[in-house]
């Protein structure tokens, strides 16, 4: 009996030791995983130099005062010396063309250098990288953009949640997943980003793709968004006024809310945004004025479109090109080339298609199917279905033409 008790006690002690040992191992593994995850997101230490920070503040103030060239010079000086804040601001300079020629390749290079550092703007740096990859034309660019947006959220820049919601809603660079889209829109809404509330309302008001329809909650989201957007306009935010203009113009599909469908209010908010120099709002206002009363408003619309297009808005340039091509309002047909070229420079797929057709037909320029194909390849890289269809047609025709040319030469 005594031996049995001793064996039992000994076995129990061994079992406890084994459990304790396993707990220690598990604890070590958990600590390692947490530490390894921390290292994965941890950037290089950011150099801190009070004098440099003062110089960067000076550069930002110079930028506000309109001295863009000197501001860019200061940012570049300290970016070269390895200060991530300077790299971040210099990337913005090259993105916007503030005092320098716009150069998205240089902008991306400076952002990629900056994002390696653990500094206050790291999350926004990742967000800006995501936006740049969205604008790029490579086949995997949207997938890369999604990864940068996820890193941006990881580094507490929640504006990226709106972009992620859009990617998952439309299936751009990822498989379409409306549950994930709603998740990211809710994340952004809770952070006070009102456009996310409107996007969320749009999804749940439709009830499409198995999403539960909730009209009441959608209306609550819209009300929240409108109230906050109006406050933002009061703070001078042009984009908020443009969003209100679009809301009152388009409403929210599947919800009949007369108070949020009003063209007069839409014009009012687009004008507010235009007065705040939002080039997208100028384009939207011009298009809306033409719908309301083309005869009365076409002169103002053309002025708005030209201002917007000359500031880099591809849609406005394309609209002007089409007006000239149709010789509307006595506009000269030959100038269509100028505006479509501006649209192509801005990356607008409509302009790419239109200019390609012009080169293919050879009416306004010397016929050049090779240039048409090169243009359509840009549209193909952006996933533009009409460009892809025309590209396949032109390629087949070129192959047939080249074959016939070869046969004619061989006969001679």
TORLO-794637 format. One record per residue (C-alpha): residue in one letter; x, y, z. Coordinates in Angstrom, 2 decimals, always signed. Layout:
N
<bator residuo="A" east="X" north="Y" up="Z"/>
...
END
This chain:
412
<bator residuo="X" east="+0.00" north="+0.00" up="+0.00"/>
<bator residuo="X" east="+2.84" north="+2.37" up="+0.95"/>
<bator residuo="X" east="+4.68" north="+1.61" up="-2.29"/>
<bator residuo="X" east="+1.52" north="+2.33" up="-4.33"/>
<bator residuo="X" east="+1.11" north="+5.72" up="-2.66"/>
<bator residuo="X" east="+4.79" north="+6.54" up="-3.29"/>
<bator residuo="X" east="+4.47" north="+5.60" up="-6.98"/>
<bator residuo="X" east="+1.28" north="+7.70" up="-7.31"/>
<bator residuo="X" east="+2.91" north="+10.71" up="-5.66"/>
<bator residuo="X" east="+6.00" north="+10.35" up="-7.85"/>
<bator residuo="X" east="+3.89" north="+10.09" up="-11.04"/>
<bator residuo="X" east="+1.85" north="+13.12" up="-10.01"/>
<bator residuo="X" east="+5.08" north="+15.10" up="-9.40"/>
<bator residuo="X" east="+6.41" north="+14.11" up="-12.83"/>
<bator residuo="X" east="+3.09" north="+15.09" up="-14.45"/>
<bator residuo="X" east="+3.19" north="+18.51" up="-12.77"/>
<bator residuo="X" east="+6.79" north="+19.03" up="-13.89"/>
<bator residuo="X" east="+5.88" north="+18.11" up="-17.46"/>
<bator residuo="X" east="+2.91" north="+20.52" up="-17.42"/>
<bator residuo="X" east="+5.09" north="+23.29" up="-15.98"/>
<bator residuo="X" east="+7.74" north="+22.63" up="-18.62"/>
<bator residuo="X" east="+5.13" north="+22.72" up="-21.40"/>
<bator residuo="X" east="+3.72" north="+25.99" up="-20.03"/>
<bator residuo="X" east="+7.21" north="+27.50" up="-20.08"/>
<bator residuo="X" east="+7.71" north="+26.35" up="-23.68"/>
<bator residuo="X" east="+4.31" north="+27.78" up="-24.71"/>
<bator residuo="X" east="+5.13" north="+31.05" up="-22.95"/>
<bator residuo="X" east="+8.45" north="+31.30" up="-24.76"/>
<bator residuo="X" east="+6.77" north="+30.59" up="-28.10"/>
<bator residuo="X" east="+4.08" north="+33.22" up="-27.51"/>
<bator residuo="X" east="+6.71" north="+35.76" up="-26.49"/>
<bator residuo="X" east="+8.76" north="+34.97" up="-29.58"/>
<bator residuo="X" east="+5.74" north="+35.23" up="-31.89"/>
<bator residuo="X" east="+4.73" north="+38.60" up="-30.39"/>
<bator residuo="X" east="+8.31" north="+39.86" up="-30.58"/>
<bator residuo="X" east="+8.77" north="+38.58" up="-34.11"/>
<bator residuo="X" east="+5.50" north="+40.25" up="-35.16"/>
<bator residuo="X" east="+6.69" north="+43.46" up="-33.54"/>
<bator residuo="X" east="+9.95" north="+43.28" up="-35.48"/>
<bator residuo="X" east="+8.03" north="+42.72" up="-38.69"/>
<bator residuo="X" east="+6.34" north="+46.09" up="-38.26"/>
<bator residuo="X" east="+9.24" north="+47.90" up="-36.62"/>
<bator residuo="X" east="+11.12" north="+50.29" up="-38.84"/>
<bator residuo="X" east="+14.60" north="+51.71" up="-38.54"/>
<bator residuo="X" east="+15.03" north="+54.36" up="-35.84"/>
<bator residuo="X" east="+14.24" north="+57.79" up="-37.22"/>
<bator residuo="X" east="+17.03" north="+60.37" up="-36.78"/>
<bator residuo="X" east="+15.85" north="+63.24" up="-34.57"/>
<bator residuo="X" east="+17.50" north="+66.62" up="-34.96"/>
<bator residuo="X" east="+15.59" north="+69.69" up="-33.67"/>
<bator residuo="X" east="+17.31" north="+72.00" up="-36.15"/>
<bator residuo="X" east="+16.23" north="+69.79" up="-39.08"/>
<bator residuo="X" east="+12.65" north="+69.63" up="-37.80"/>
<bator residuo="X" east="+12.61" north="+73.45" up="-37.70"/>
<bator residuo="X" east="+13.89" north="+73.55" up="-41.29"/>
<bator residuo="X" east="+11.13" north="+71.19" up="-42.42"/>
<bator residuo="X" east="+8.53" north="+73.37" up="-40.68"/>
<bator residuo="X" east="+10.01" north="+76.36" up="-42.50"/>
<bator residuo="X" east="+9.73" north="+74.48" up="-45.80"/>
<bator residuo="X" east="+6.06" north="+73.68" up="-45.15"/>
<bator residuo="X" east="+5.36" north="+77.34" up="-44.37"/>
<bator residuo="X" east="+7.15" north="+78.42" up="-47.55"/>
<bator residuo="X" east="+4.97" north="+75.99" up="-49.46"/>
<bator residuo="X" east="+1.81" north="+77.57" up="-48.02"/>
<bator residuo="X" east="+3.14" north="+81.02" up="-48.98"/>
<bator residuo="X" east="+3.67" north="+79.90" up="-52.57"/>
<bator residuo="X" east="+7.47" north="+79.64" up="-52.55"/>
<bator residuo="X" east="+7.34" north="+76.10" up="-53.91"/>
<bator residuo="X" east="+10.84" north="+75.96" up="-55.39"/>
<bator residuo="X" east="+12.64" north="+76.91" up="-52.15"/>
<bator residuo="X" east="+10.38" north="+74.59" up="-50.17"/>
<bator residuo="X" east="+11.24" north="+71.68" up="-52.48"/>
<bator residuo="X" east="+14.95" north="+72.51" up="-52.20"/>
<bator residuo="X" east="+14.84" north="+72.26" up="-48.39"/>
<bator residuo="X" east="+12.92" north="+68.98" up="-48.44"/>
<bator residuo="X" east="+15.39" north="+67.50" up="-50.94"/>
<bator residuo="X" east="+18.42" north="+68.64" up="-48.93"/>
<bator residuo="X" east="+17.31" north="+66.76" up="-45.82"/>
<bator residuo="X" east="+15.82" north="+63.79" up="-47.69"/>
<bator residuo="X" east="+19.30" north="+63.14" up="-49.11"/>
<bator residuo="X" east="+20.68" north="+63.27" up="-45.57"/>
<bator residuo="X" east="+18.36" north="+60.44" up="-44.51"/>
<bator residuo="X" east="+15.48" north="+62.18" up="-42.71"/>
<bator residuo="X" east="+12.24" north="+60.25" up="-43.38"/>
<bator residuo="X" east="+9.96" north="+63.25" up="-42.77"/>
<bator residuo="X" east="+11.82" north="+65.13" up="-45.50"/>
<bator residuo="X" east="+11.49" north="+62.11" up="-47.82"/>
<bator residuo="X" east="+7.75" north="+61.98" up="-47.11"/>
<bator residuo="X" east="+7.21" north="+65.67" up="-47.91"/>
<bator residuo="X" east="+9.49" north="+65.53" up="-50.95"/>
<bator residuo="X" east="+7.44" north="+62.63" up="-52.32"/>
<bator residuo="X" east="+4.35" north="+64.83" up="-52.07"/>
<bator residuo="X" east="+6.22" north="+67.56" up="-53.93"/>
<bator residuo="X" east="+6.96" north="+65.19" up="-56.83"/>
<bator residuo="X" east="+3.44" north="+63.76" up="-56.77"/>
<bator residuo="X" east="+1.78" north="+67.18" up="-56.96"/>
<bator residuo="X" east="+4.43" north="+68.97" up="-58.99"/>
<bator residuo="X" east="+4.91" north="+71.68" up="-56.37"/>
<bator residuo="X" east="+7.92" north="+73.65" up="-57.61"/>
<bator residuo="X" east="+9.19" north="+70.73" up="-59.68"/>
<bator residuo="X" east="+8.05" north="+68.72" up="-62.68"/>
<bator residuo="X" east="+5.65" north="+65.96" up="-61.50"/>
<bator residuo="X" east="+7.50" north="+62.66" up="-61.30"/>
<bator residuo="X" east="+5.65" north="+59.68" up="-59.81"/>
<bator residuo="X" east="+8.70" north="+57.42" up="-60.11"/>
<bator residuo="X" east="+10.75" north="+59.75" up="-57.91"/>
<bator residuo="X" east="+7.80" north="+60.13" up="-55.55"/>
<bator residuo="X" east="+7.56" north="+56.36" up="-55.12"/>
<bator residuo="X" east="+11.33" north="+56.05" up="-54.62"/>
<bator residuo="X" east="+11.30" north="+58.59" up="-51.77"/>
<bator residuo="X" east="+8.23" north="+56.98" up="-50.18"/>
<bator residuo="X" east="+9.83" north="+53.53" up="-50.30"/>
<bator residuo="X" east="+12.90" north="+54.94" up="-48.55"/>
<bator residuo="X" east="+10.82" north="+56.79" up="-45.95"/>
<bator residuo="X" east="+8.55" north="+53.85" up="-45.07"/>
<bator residuo="X" east="+11.54" north="+51.85" up="-43.81"/>
<bator residuo="X" east="+11.74" north="+54.22" up="-40.83"/>
<bator residuo="X" east="+9.65" north="+54.20" up="-37.68"/>
<bator residuo="X" east="+8.41" north="+57.81" up="-37.72"/>
<bator residuo="X" east="+5.16" north="+59.72" up="-37.21"/>
<bator residuo="X" east="+4.13" north="+59.75" up="-40.88"/>
<bator residuo="X" east="+4.88" north="+56.10" up="-41.57"/>
<bator residuo="X" east="+1.21" north="+55.12" up="-41.87"/>
<bator residuo="X" east="+0.44" north="+57.92" up="-44.31"/>
<bator residuo="X" east="+3.60" north="+57.05" up="-46.26"/>
<bator residuo="X" east="+2.26" north="+53.51" up="-46.78"/>
<bator residuo="X" east="-1.10" north="+55.00" up="-47.78"/>
<bator residuo="X" east="+0.53" north="+57.26" up="-50.37"/>
<bator residuo="X" east="+2.41" north="+54.25" up="-51.75"/>
<bator residuo="X" east="-0.91" north="+52.45" up="-52.10"/>
<bator residuo="X" east="-2.37" north="+55.41" up="-53.99"/>
<bator residuo="X" east="+0.63" north="+55.52" up="-56.33"/>
<bator residuo="X" east="+0.33" north="+51.81" up="-57.10"/>
<bator residuo="X" east="-3.38" north="+52.34" up="-57.79"/>
<bator residuo="X" east="-2.39" north="+54.85" up="-60.47"/>
<bator residuo="X" east="+0.21" north="+52.52" up="-61.98"/>
<bator residuo="X" east="-0.62" north="+50.36" up="-64.97"/>
<bator residuo="X" east="+1.15" north="+47.08" up="-64.17"/>
<bator residuo="X" east="-0.93" north="+43.88" up="-63.88"/>
<bator residuo="X" east="-0.24" north="+43.40" up="-60.13"/>
<bator residuo="X" east="-0.30" north="+47.06" up="-59.09"/>
<bator residuo="X" east="-3.74" north="+46.93" up="-57.46"/>
<bator residuo="X" east="-2.76" north="+43.85" up="-55.44"/>
<bator residuo="X" east="+0.39" north="+45.66" up="-54.25"/>
<bator residuo="X" east="-1.73" north="+48.73" up="-53.42"/>
<bator residuo="X" east="-3.95" north="+46.57" up="-51.16"/>
<bator residuo="X" east="-0.91" north="+45.35" up="-49.21"/>
<bator residuo="X" east="+0.31" north="+48.92" up="-48.65"/>
<bator residuo="X" east="-3.15" north="+49.99" up="-47.47"/>
<bator residuo="X" east="-3.14" north="+47.12" up="-44.96"/>
<bator residuo="X" east="+0.26" north="+48.23" up="-43.67"/>
<bator residuo="X" east="-1.04" north="+51.77" up="-43.43"/>
<bator residuo="X" east="-3.85" north="+50.63" up="-41.14"/>
<bator residuo="X" east="-1.37" north="+48.57" up="-39.13"/>
<bator residuo="X" east="+0.55" north="+51.83" up="-38.59"/>
<bator residuo="X" east="-2.63" north="+53.62" up="-37.47"/>
<bator residuo="X" east="-3.52" north="+55.61" up="-40.59"/>
<bator residuo="X" east="-7.17" north="+54.62" up="-40.89"/>
<bator residuo="X" east="-7.97" north="+56.65" up="-44.01"/>
<bator residuo="X" east="-6.58" north="+53.62" up="-45.82"/>
<bator residuo="X" east="-9.62" north="+51.65" up="-44.64"/>
<bator residuo="X" east="-11.78" north="+53.51" up="-47.18"/>
<bator residuo="X" east="-9.47" north="+52.44" up="-50.01"/>
<bator residuo="X" east="-9.45" north="+48.84" up="-48.78"/>
<bator residuo="X" east="-13.24" north="+48.86" up="-48.56"/>
<bator residuo="X" east="-13.42" north="+49.99" up="-52.18"/>
<bator residuo="X" east="-10.99" north="+47.28" up="-53.32"/>
<bator residuo="X" east="-13.04" north="+44.56" up="-51.62"/>
<bator residuo="X" east="-16.37" north="+46.05" up="-52.72"/>
<bator residuo="X" east="-15.37" north="+46.10" up="-56.39"/>
<bator residuo="X" east="-12.97" north="+43.15" up="-56.40"/>
<bator residuo="X" east="-9.98" north="+45.23" up="-57.55"/>
<bator residuo="X" east="-6.70" north="+43.45" up="-56.84"/>
<bator residuo="X" east="-8.54" north="+41.04" up="-54.52"/>
<bator residuo="X" east="-11.55" north="+38.74" up="-54.69"/>
<bator residuo="X" east="-14.80" north="+40.62" up="-54.19"/>
<bator residuo="X" east="-15.90" north="+40.34" up="-50.55"/>
<bator residuo="X" east="-18.67" north="+42.69" up="-49.39"/>
<bator residuo="X" east="-18.37" north="+41.56" up="-45.76"/>
<bator residuo="X" east="-14.76" north="+42.71" up="-45.73"/>
<bator residuo="X" east="-15.75" north="+45.91" up="-47.54"/>
<bator residuo="X" east="-18.31" north="+46.67" up="-44.83"/>
<bator residuo="X" east="-15.74" north="+45.83" up="-42.14"/>
<bator residuo="X" east="-13.30" north="+48.40" up="-43.51"/>
<bator residuo="X" east="-15.99" north="+51.02" up="-44.15"/>
<bator residuo="X" east="-17.17" north="+50.66" up="-40.54"/>
<bator residuo="X" east="-13.57" north="+51.01" up="-39.34"/>
<bator residuo="X" east="-13.19" north="+54.25" up="-41.28"/>
<bator residuo="X" east="-16.60" north="+55.56" up="-40.20"/>
<bator residuo="X" east="-15.73" north="+55.05" up="-36.54"/>
<bator residuo="X" east="-12.62" north="+57.12" up="-37.20"/>
<bator residuo="X" east="-14.84" north="+59.96" up="-38.47"/>
<bator residuo="X" east="-14.22" north="+59.45" up="-42.21"/>
<bator residuo="X" east="-17.65" north="+60.29" up="-43.56"/>
<bator residuo="X" east="-17.27" north="+59.07" up="-47.16"/>
<bator residuo="X" east="-17.01" north="+55.55" up="-45.70"/>
<bator residuo="X" east="-20.48" north="+55.93" up="-44.16"/>
<bator residuo="X" east="-21.94" north="+56.73" up="-47.59"/>
<bator residuo="X" east="-20.20" north="+53.76" up="-49.18"/>
<bator residuo="X" east="-21.45" north="+51.52" up="-46.38"/>
<bator residuo="X" east="-25.00" north="+52.85" up="-46.84"/>
<bator residuo="X" east="-24.80" north="+52.12" up="-50.57"/>
<bator residuo="X" east="-24.00" north="+48.45" up="-49.94"/>
<bator residuo="X" east="-26.57" north="+47.72" up="-47.24"/>
<bator residuo="X" east="-29.32" north="+49.61" up="-49.06"/>
<bator residuo="X" east="-28.99" north="+47.34" up="-52.08"/>
<bator residuo="X" east="-29.11" north="+43.93" up="-50.42"/>
<bator residuo="X" east="-27.11" north="+42.52" up="-53.34"/>
<bator residuo="X" east="-24.75" north="+39.51" up="-53.22"/>
<bator residuo="X" east="-26.28" north="+38.13" up="-50.04"/>
<bator residuo="X" east="-25.75" north="+41.26" up="-47.92"/>
<bator residuo="X" east="-28.63" north="+41.86" up="-45.51"/>
<bator residuo="X" east="-30.64" north="+44.89" up="-46.60"/>
<bator residuo="X" east="-31.05" north="+47.52" up="-43.88"/>
<bator residuo="X" east="-32.72" north="+50.73" up="-45.13"/>
<bator residuo="X" east="-33.11" north="+52.23" up="-41.66"/>
<bator residuo="X" east="-29.43" north="+51.93" up="-40.77"/>
<bator residuo="X" east="-28.45" north="+53.16" up="-44.25"/>
<bator residuo="X" east="-30.53" north="+56.31" up="-43.71"/>
<bator residuo="X" east="-28.83" north="+56.84" up="-40.33"/>
<bator residuo="X" east="-25.41" north="+56.56" up="-41.98"/>
<bator residuo="X" east="-26.37" north="+59.08" up="-44.67"/>
<bator residuo="X" east="-27.61" north="+61.59" up="-42.09"/>
<bator residuo="X" east="-24.38" north="+61.18" up="-40.11"/>
<bator residuo="X" east="-22.33" north="+61.70" up="-43.28"/>
<bator residuo="X" east="-24.20" north="+64.80" up="-44.44"/>
<bator residuo="X" east="-23.94" north="+66.51" up="-41.06"/>
<bator residuo="X" east="-20.21" north="+65.88" up="-40.87"/>
<bator residuo="X" east="-19.57" north="+66.84" up="-44.49"/>
<bator residuo="X" east="-21.30" north="+70.18" up="-43.96"/>
<bator residuo="X" east="-19.05" north="+70.79" up="-40.94"/>
<bator residuo="X" east="-16.01" north="+69.93" up="-43.06"/>
<bator residuo="X" east="-17.08" north="+72.41" up="-45.75"/>
<bator residuo="X" east="-17.25" north="+75.05" up="-43.02"/>
<bator residuo="X" east="-13.61" north="+74.21" up="-42.28"/>
<bator residuo="X" east="-12.70" north="+74.86" up="-45.92"/>
<bator residuo="X" east="-12.56" north="+71.26" up="-47.20"/>
<bator residuo="X" east="-13.37" north="+71.33" up="-50.91"/>
<bator residuo="X" east="-13.61" north="+67.53" up="-51.20"/>
<bator residuo="X" east="-16.46" north="+67.52" up="-48.66"/>
<bator residuo="X" east="-18.45" north="+70.01" up="-50.77"/>
<bator residuo="X" east="-17.81" north="+67.88" up="-53.88"/>
<bator residuo="X" east="-19.06" north="+64.76" up="-52.07"/>
<bator residuo="X" east="-22.23" north="+66.59" up="-51.05"/>
<bator residuo="X" east="-22.72" north="+67.69" up="-54.65"/>
<bator residuo="X" east="-22.49" north="+64.10" up="-55.83"/>
<bator residuo="X" east="-24.82" north="+62.85" up="-53.10"/>
<bator residuo="X" east="-27.55" north="+65.36" up="-54.00"/>
<bator residuo="X" east="-27.01" north="+64.64" up="-57.70"/>
<bator residuo="X" east="-27.08" north="+60.83" up="-57.51"/>
<bator residuo="X" east="-28.81" north="+60.00" up="-54.25"/>
<bator residuo="X" east="-28.28" north="+56.53" up="-52.82"/>
<bator residuo="X" east="-29.53" north="+53.69" up="-55.00"/>
<bator residuo="X" east="-32.45" north="+51.68" up="-53.63"/>
<bator residuo="X" east="-33.37" north="+54.38" up="-51.09"/>
<bator residuo="X" east="-35.90" north="+57.03" up="-52.00"/>
<bator residuo="X" east="-34.98" north="+59.97" up="-49.79"/>
<bator residuo="X" east="-36.16" north="+63.17" up="-51.51"/>
<bator residuo="X" east="-34.17" north="+65.32" up="-49.09"/>
<bator residuo="X" east="-30.97" north="+63.80" up="-50.50"/>
<bator residuo="X" east="-31.93" north="+64.02" up="-54.19"/>
<bator residuo="X" east="-31.95" north="+67.65" up="-55.25"/>
<bator residuo="X" east="-30.17" north="+69.03" up="-58.35"/>
<bator residuo="X" east="-30.40" north="+72.60" up="-57.10"/>
<bator residuo="X" east="-28.54" north="+71.62" up="-53.93"/>
<bator residuo="X" east="-26.09" north="+69.61" up="-56.03"/>
<bator residuo="X" east="-25.22" north="+72.70" up="-58.10"/>
<bator residuo="X" east="-24.86" north="+74.71" up="-54.89"/>
<bator residuo="X" east="-22.34" north="+72.29" up="-53.38"/>
<bator residuo="X" east="-20.41" north="+71.81" up="-56.62"/>
<bator residuo="X" east="-20.06" north="+75.60" up="-56.83"/>
<bator residuo="X" east="-18.79" north="+75.71" up="-53.26"/>
<bator residuo="X" east="-16.21" north="+73.03" up="-54.07"/>
<bator residuo="X" east="-15.24" north="+74.83" up="-57.30"/>
<bator residuo="X" east="-14.78" north="+78.08" up="-55.40"/>
<bator residuo="X" east="-12.41" north="+76.13" up="-53.14"/>
<bator residuo="X" east="-10.52" north="+75.12" up="-56.32"/>
<bator residuo="X" east="-11.46" north="+71.45" up="-56.49"/>
<bator residuo="X" east="-10.81" north="+70.44" up="-60.12"/>
<bator residuo="X" east="-13.03" north="+67.36" up="-59.90"/>
<bator residuo="X" east="-15.96" north="+69.50" up="-58.73"/>
<bator residuo="X" east="-15.46" north="+71.86" up="-61.69"/>
<bator residuo="X" east="-15.77" north="+68.87" up="-64.02"/>
<bator residuo="X" east="-18.86" north="+67.59" up="-62.22"/>
<bator residuo="X" east="-20.46" north="+71.02" up="-62.17"/>
<bator residuo="X" east="-19.88" north="+71.49" up="-65.90"/>
<bator residuo="X" east="-21.47" north="+68.13" up="-66.73"/>
<bator residuo="X" east="-24.45" north="+68.82" up="-64.48"/>
<bator residuo="X" east="-25.05" north="+72.30" up="-65.92"/>
<bator residuo="X" east="-25.14" north="+70.81" up="-69.42"/>
<bator residuo="X" east="-27.76" north="+68.29" up="-68.27"/>
<bator residuo="X" east="-29.92" north="+70.94" up="-66.60"/>
<bator residuo="X" east="-29.90" north="+73.44" up="-69.48"/>
<bator residuo="X" east="-27.32" north="+72.92" up="-72.22"/>
<bator residuo="X" east="-28.25" north="+75.98" up="-74.25"/>
<bator residuo="X" east="-28.07" north="+78.30" up="-71.28"/>
<bator residuo="X" east="-24.99" north="+76.90" up="-69.55"/>
<bator residuo="X" east="-22.65" north="+75.54" up="-72.24"/>
<bator residuo="X" east="-20.31" north="+78.56" up="-72.26"/>
<bator residuo="X" east="-19.78" north="+78.37" up="-68.49"/>
<bator residuo="X" east="-19.41" north="+74.58" up="-68.74"/>
<bator residuo="X" east="-16.63" north="+74.88" up="-71.34"/>
<bator residuo="X" east="-14.73" north="+77.36" up="-69.14"/>
<bator residuo="X" east="-15.06" north="+75.01" up="-66.15"/>
<bator residuo="X" east="-13.90" north="+72.01" up="-68.17"/>
<bator residuo="X" east="-10.88" north="+73.87" up="-69.55"/>
<bator residuo="X" east="-9.84" north="+75.01" up="-66.08"/>
<bator residuo="X" east="-10.20" north="+71.48" up="-64.75"/>
<bator residuo="X" east="-8.42" north="+69.84" up="-67.70"/>
<bator residuo="X" east="-5.51" north="+72.29" up="-67.61"/>
<bator residuo="X" east="-5.08" north="+71.39" up="-63.92"/>
<bator residuo="X" east="-4.70" north="+67.70" up="-64.80"/>
<bator residuo="X" east="-8.24" north="+66.29" up="-64.67"/>
<bator residuo="X" east="-8.40" north="+63.52" up="-67.28"/>
<bator residuo="X" east="-12.18" north="+63.29" up="-67.38"/>
<bator residuo="X" east="-12.54" north="+67.01" up="-68.14"/>
<bator residuo="X" east="-9.94" north="+66.78" up="-70.92"/>
<bator residuo="X" east="-11.76" north="+63.80" up="-72.43"/>
<bator residuo="X" east="-15.11" north="+65.62" up="-72.29"/>
<bator residuo="X" east="-13.58" north="+68.59" up="-74.13"/>
<bator residuo="X" east="-12.00" north="+66.30" up="-76.70"/>
<bator residuo="X" east="-15.36" north="+64.69" up="-77.44"/>
<bator residuo="X" east="-17.03" north="+68.11" up="-77.76"/>
<bator residuo="X" east="-14.41" north="+69.20" up="-80.30"/>
<bator residuo="X" east="-14.64" north="+65.89" up="-82.16"/>
<bator residuo="X" east="-18.41" north="+66.35" up="-82.51"/>
<bator residuo="X" east="-17.91" north="+70.05" up="-83.30"/>
<bator residuo="X" east="-20.42" north="+70.98" up="-80.62"/>
<bator residuo="X" east="-20.92" north="+74.67" up="-79.86"/>
<bator residuo="X" east="-18.85" north="+75.44" up="-83.01"/>
<bator residuo="X" east="-15.67" north="+74.07" up="-81.41"/>
<bator residuo="X" east="-12.93" north="+73.21" up="-83.96"/>
<bator residuo="X" east="-12.62" north="+69.47" up="-84.60"/>
<bator residuo="X" east="-8.83" north="+69.56" up="-84.94"/>
<bator residuo="X" east="-8.39" north="+70.66" up="-81.31"/>
<bator residuo="X" east="-9.76" north="+67.30" up="-80.16"/>
<bator residuo="X" east="-6.19" north="+65.97" up="-80.44"/>
<bator residuo="X" east="-4.93" north="+68.52" up="-77.89"/>
<bator residuo="X" east="-7.52" north="+67.60" up="-75.26"/>
<bator residuo="X" east="-7.38" north="+63.84" up="-75.78"/>
<bator residuo="X" east="-3.58" north="+64.04" up="-75.42"/>
<bator residuo="X" east="-4.03" north="+65.83" up="-72.09"/>
<bator residuo="X" east="-6.46" north="+63.11" up="-71.04"/>
<bator residuo="X" east="-3.95" north="+60.40" up="-71.99"/>
<bator residuo="X" east="-1.24" north="+62.19" up="-69.95"/>
<bator residuo="X" east="-3.62" north="+62.12" up="-66.98"/>
<bator residuo="X" east="-4.20" north="+58.37" up="-67.51"/>
<bator residuo="X" east="-7.88" north="+58.64" up="-68.48"/>
<bator residuo="X" east="-8.98" north="+55.47" up="-70.30"/>
<bator residuo="X" east="-11.66" north="+57.28" up="-72.30"/>
<bator residuo="X" east="-9.04" north="+59.61" up="-73.79"/>
<bator residuo="X" east="-6.75" north="+56.65" up="-74.51"/>
<bator residuo="X" east="-9.48" north="+54.92" up="-76.52"/>
<bator residuo="X" east="-10.56" north="+58.06" up="-78.39"/>
<bator residuo="X" east="-7.02" north="+59.05" up="-79.40"/>
<bator residuo="X" east="-6.24" north="+55.49" up="-80.49"/>
<bator residuo="X" east="-9.29" north="+55.51" up="-82.78"/>
<bator residuo="X" east="-8.16" north="+58.83" up="-84.28"/>
<bator residuo="X" east="-4.73" north="+57.38" up="-85.12"/>
<bator residuo="X" east="-6.33" north="+54.23" up="-86.48"/>
<bator residuo="X" east="-8.75" north="+56.12" up="-88.73"/>
<bator residuo="X" east="-6.21" north="+58.72" up="-89.84"/>
<bator residuo="X" east="-8.69" north="+61.56" up="-90.31"/>
<bator residuo="X" east="-7.18" north="+64.27" up="-88.09"/>
<bator residuo="X" east="-3.65" north="+62.87" up="-88.13"/>
<bator residuo="X" east="-1.62" north="+60.63" up="-90.42"/>
<bator residuo="X" east="-2.86" north="+57.07" up="-90.01"/>
<bator residuo="X" east="-0.60" north="+55.12" up="-87.64"/>
<bator residuo="X" east="-1.85" north="+51.75" up="-86.41"/>
<bator residuo="X" east="+1.33" north="+51.21" up="-84.35"/>
<bator residuo="X" east="+0.64" north="+54.36" up="-82.29"/>
<bator residuo="X" east="-2.98" north="+53.27" up="-81.90"/>
<bator residuo="X" east="-1.83" north="+49.89" up="-80.56"/>
<bator residuo="X" east="+0.64" north="+51.50" up="-78.13"/>
<bator residuo="X" east="-2.12" north="+53.74" up="-76.78"/>
<bator residuo="X" east="-4.55" north="+50.84" up="-76.36"/>
<bator residuo="X" east="-1.90" north="+48.86" up="-74.47"/>
<bator residuo="X" east="-2.06" north="+51.59" up="-71.82"/>
<bator residuo="X" east="-5.80" north="+51.03" up="-71.61"/>
<bator residuo="X" east="-5.26" north="+47.27" up="-71.45"/>
<bator residuo="X" east="-2.90" north="+47.71" up="-68.48"/>
<bator residuo="X" east="-5.67" north="+49.61" up="-66.71"/>
<bator residuo="X" east="-8.18" north="+46.85" up="-67.41"/>
<bator residuo="X" east="-10.30" north="+49.01" up="-69.74"/>
<bator residuo="X" east="-12.59" north="+46.59" up="-71.61"/>
<bator residuo="X" east="-13.18" north="+48.83" up="-74.67"/>
<bator residuo="X" east="-9.43" north="+49.34" up="-75.11"/>
<bator residuo="X" east="-8.85" north="+45.60" up="-74.86"/>
<bator residuo="X" east="-11.51" north="+44.87" up="-77.49"/>
<bator residuo="X" east="-10.07" north="+47.42" up="-79.94"/>
<bator residuo="X" east="-6.52" north="+46.30" up="-79.21"/>
<bator residuo="X" east="-7.34" north="+42.72" up="-80.20"/>
<bator residuo="X" east="-9.04" north="+43.97" up="-83.38"/>
<bator residuo="X" east="-6.12" north="+46.23" up="-84.39"/>
<bator residuo="X" east="-3.52" north="+43.57" up="-83.66"/>
<bator residuo="X" east="-5.27" north="+41.04" up="-85.92"/>
<bator residuo="X" east="-5.51" north="+43.63" up="-88.66"/>
<bator residuo="X" east="-1.82" north="+44.50" up="-88.31"/>
<bator residuo="X" east="-0.80" north="+40.85" up="-88.48"/>
<bator residuo="X" east="-2.86" north="+40.42" up="-91.66"/>
<bator residuo="X" east="-1.42" north="+43.61" up="-93.15"/>
<bator residuo="X" east="+2.18" north="+42.64" up="-92.33"/>
<bator residuo="X" east="+1.66" north="+39.16" up="-93.79"/>
<bator residuo="X" east="+0.28" north="+40.62" up="-97.02"/>
<bator residuo="X" east="+3.20" north="+43.06" up="-97.22"/>
<bator residuo="X" east="+5.67" north="+40.20" up="-96.81"/>
<bator residuo="X" east="+3.94" north="+38.15" up="-99.51"/>
<bator residuo="X" east="+3.92" north="+41.10" up="-101.94"/>
<bator residuo="X" east="+7.66" north="+41.69" up="-101.38"/>
<bator residuo="X" east="+8.44" north="+38.01" up="-101.96"/>
<bator residuo="X" east="+6.48" north="+38.04" up="-105.24"/>
<bator residuo="X" east="+8.50" north="+41.00" up="-106.48"/>
END
